[in-house]
Amino acid sequence: MVAAEQTLVIGIGNPERQDDSIGIVIARKLKEWSPDKITAIEASGEATELIERFGQASKIIVVDAVCSGQEVGCIHCIDAIEKPIPTDWFSQYSTHDFGLAEAVELARNLGQLPQSLLIIGIEGMCFEMGTNLSPEVEDAIRPAIELILSNS
């Protein structure tokens, strides 16, 4: 469990698939800086793992790459308590058939959402094998972290 006053940040991604690693990259940077009010972890995005994590804190921020058709590097911020997240944004390059959007909706139906669940999606471009982020996604790291810190 995460301390009551802390925010759990879940960075989702695959570190071997370029822009898909952005959630992992941000979680690692937050761990390096170790702000007192944040616990950052890495996750693959598998639904049962996410639902289990939803029970570990009252305030959660999830960071993942998205593919919505917007400009690469664009940062989307969705209050998942208020409305469903777009399924197609998160599933196009996922290695799981049942990912973040489905996990959120299943947790909602089971009454297992945390009190606060913010989804930060960073628009990606390159999802092939490799470890480099595209420059636009790299440029989104600092503003995404600032968004996380301002919502913690």
Backbone hydrogen bonds, N-H to C=O, Kabsch-Sander energy under -0.5 kcal/mol:
donor,donor_aa,acceptor,acceptor_aa,energy
2,V,56,Q,-2.5
6,Q,3,A,-2.1
7,T,37,K,-2.9
8,L,59,K,-2.5
9,V,7,T,-0.6
9,V,39,T,-3.0
10,I,8,L,-0.6
10,I,61,I,-2.8
11,G,9,V,-0.6
11,G,41,I,-2.9
12,I,10,I,-0.7
12,I,63,V,-3.1
13,G,43,A,-1.6
17,R,14,N,-2.1
18,Q,130,G,-2.6
19,D,126,C,-2.4
20,D,17,R,-2.5
21,S,18,Q,-2.3
22,I,19,D,-1.7
23,G,12,I,-0.8
25,V,21,S,-2.7
26,I,22,I,-2.4
27,A,23,G,-2.2
28,R,24,I,-2.5
29,K,25,V,-2.1
30,L,26,I,-2.4
31,K,27,A,-2.0
32,E,28,R,-2.1
33,W,29,K,-2.2
34,S,30,L,-1.9
38,I,35,P,-1.7
39,T,7,T,-2.7
41,I,9,V,-2.7
43,A,11,G,-2.6
47,A,98,F,-1.3
50,L,46,E,-2.0
51,I,47,A,-2.7
52,E,48,T,-2.0
53,R,49,E,-2.2
54,F,50,L,-2.2
55,G,51,I,-0.7
55,G,52,E,-1.0
56,Q,53,R,-2.3
57,A,54,F,-0.5
60,I,116,S,-2.6
61,I,8,L,-2.6
62,V,118,L,-2.8
63,V,10,I,-2.8
64,D,120,I,-2.2
66,V,122,I,-2.2
67,C,89,W,-1.8
73,G,123,E,-2.5
74,C,71,E,-2.2
76,H,74,C,-0.6
76,H,121,G,-3.5
78,I,119,I,-2.8
80,A,78,I,-1.1
80,A,117,L,-2.2
81,I,117,L,-0.6
82,E,79,D,-0.6
83,K,79,D,-1.7
89,W,86,P,-0.8
90,F,86,P,-0.7
90,F,87,T,-0.9
91,S,87,T,-1.0
92,Q,88,D,-0.8
94,S,91,S,-0.7
99,G,97,D,-0.6
103,A,99,G,-2.7
104,V,100,L,-2.6
105,E,101,A,-2.1
106,L,102,E,-2.5
107,A,103,A,-2.7
108,R,104,V,-2.4
109,N,105,E,-2.4
110,L,106,L,-1.9
111,G,108,R,-1.1
112,Q,107,A,-3.5
113,L,107,A,-0.5
116,S,58,S,-2.4
118,L,60,I,-2.5
119,I,78,I,-3.1
120,I,62,V,-3.5
120,I,118,L,-0.6
121,G,76,H,-2.1
121,G,119,I,-0.6
122,I,64,D,-2.4
123,E,74,C,-2.9
123,E,121,G,-0.6
124,G,66,V,-2.8
127,F,125,M,-0.6
130,G,16,E,-2.4
137,V,134,S,-0.5
138,E,134,S,-2.5
139,D,135,P,-2.3
140,A,136,E,-0.6
140,A,137,V,-0.8
141,I,138,E,-1.3
144,A,140,A,-2.2
145,I,141,I,-2.5
146,E,142,R,-2.6
147,L,143,P,-2.1
148,I,144,A,-2.3
149,L,145,I,-2.9
150,S,146,E,-2.2
151,N,147,L,-1.0
151,N,148,I,-0.8
152,S,149,L,-1.0
